[in-house]
Amino acid sequence: MQREIITQIINDWDPIGLLDSGAPIDEYDLEIEEILLNMNTGTDDIELANIIYKSFKDKMGLSLNKLACLKYAMEISGAIQLSQ
C-alpha cells in the first residue's frame, strides 16, 4: 500500500516535469524504491523529506526544493496514516 501511495504522490508532483514531457509512468520508480528502502514506521515528516531529497540527488543528480520535499513528505505521511 505504501508503494502505491508514494508512487501516486510523486507522479502527481512530477518534481522535474518528466511525466508532463511524455516520459513513461515508471520514470520515478528508482527514486520511489529508494524512498521505500529508507523509510520506516518511525520516520517523521522531516526525515521523510530528507529521504526524498537525497533519493533524487543520488539517483538523478538533482537538488529539489527542500520545502517542496517537506510538503510532499507530509502529504505522503498523511495518506499512509489514512490508509491504516
C-alpha positions in Angstrom: 0.0 0.0 0.0 2.8 2.4 0.8 4.4 1.9 -2.6 1.1 2.9 -4.3 0.6 5.9 -2.2 4.2 7.2 -2.7 4.0 6.4 -6.4 0.8 8.3 -6.8 2.0 11.4 -4.9 5.4 11.5 -6.6 3.9 11.1 -10.0 1.3 13.7 -9.4 4.0 16.1 -8.1 6.3 15.2 -11.1 9.1 17.1 -9.4 11.2 17.6 -12.6 8.4 17.6 -15.2 9.4 14.4 -16.9 5.9 12.9 -17.0 4.5 16.1 -18.4 7.1 15.9 -21.1 6.0 12.4 -22.1 8.3 10.2 -20.0 6.9 6.7 -19.1 4.8 6.4 -15.9 7.6 4.4 -14.2 10.1 7.2 -14.7 10.5 7.8 -10.9 10.5 4.1 -9.9 14.2 4.1 -8.8 13.6 7.1 -6.5 10.4 5.6 -5.1 12.2 2.4 -4.4 15.0 4.3 -2.6 12.4 6.2 -0.5 10.7 2.9 0.5 14.0 1.3 1.4 15.0 4.2 3.7 11.8 5.0 5.5 10.3 3.0 8.4 7.3 3.3 10.7 9.2 5.8 12.9 10.1 8.2 10.1 8.8 11.7 10.7 8.0 14.2 8.1 11.3 16.0 8.2 13.2 12.7 7.9 11.0 11.7 5.0 11.6 15.0 3.3 15.3 14.4 3.6 14.9 10.9 2.2 13.0 12.2 -0.8 15.6 14.9 -1.3 18.5 12.5 -1.0 16.9 9.9 -3.3 16.5 12.4 -6.2 20.0 13.8 -5.6 21.6 10.3 -5.5 19.6 8.8 -8.4 19.3 11.8 -10.8 21.9 14.2 -9.5 19.2 16.8 -8.9 18.7 19.1 -5.9 15.0 19.5 -5.3 13.5 22.4 -3.3 13.6 21.2 0.3 10.4 22.9 1.2 8.6 21.1 -1.6 10.1 17.8 -0.4 8.7 18.6 3.1 5.3 19.4 1.6 5.1 16.1 -0.3 6.6 14.2 2.7 3.7 15.5 4.8 1.2 14.5 2.0 2.7 11.0 1.9 2.6 10.6 5.7 -1.0 11.8 5.9 -2.1 9.4 3.1 -0.3 6.5 4.7 -1.9 7.2 8.1 -5.4 7.4 6.5 -4.8 4.1 4.8 -4.1 2.2 8.0 
